[in-house]
Amino acid sequence: MARKRKSIPAFKTEAEERAFWETHDSSDYVDWSKAEPARFANLKPSTKAISLRLSVDLLERIKIAANKRDVPYQSLIKTWLSEKIDAA
């Protein structure tokens, strides 16, 4: 006889759902024997191009810093912005 599964509650936020699954066993809610593999081969994070005006001097200093780290200067700018936001 098939096991009775609990129904998955409705979540208001992703954080609420994450907290729920951290403390509950999914096998009580999902019949994993019926699961099928899925591939998301072309899944990429969404990005948006922006225009940013920098002084020539600042851009040259950024390019020098990027060159010292052997990374593209645009990647270095993104890394610095991300680190600054995370620290805020």
FENLINNOR-V367986 format. One line per field, one symbol per residue. ss: DSSP state (~ for helix, > for strand, _ for the rest). A space follows every 10 residues. Layout:
ss->???
This chain:
ss->__________ ___~~~~~~~ ~~~__~~~__ _~~~______ __________ _____~~~~~ ~~~~~~~~~_ __~~~~~~~~ ~~~~~~~_
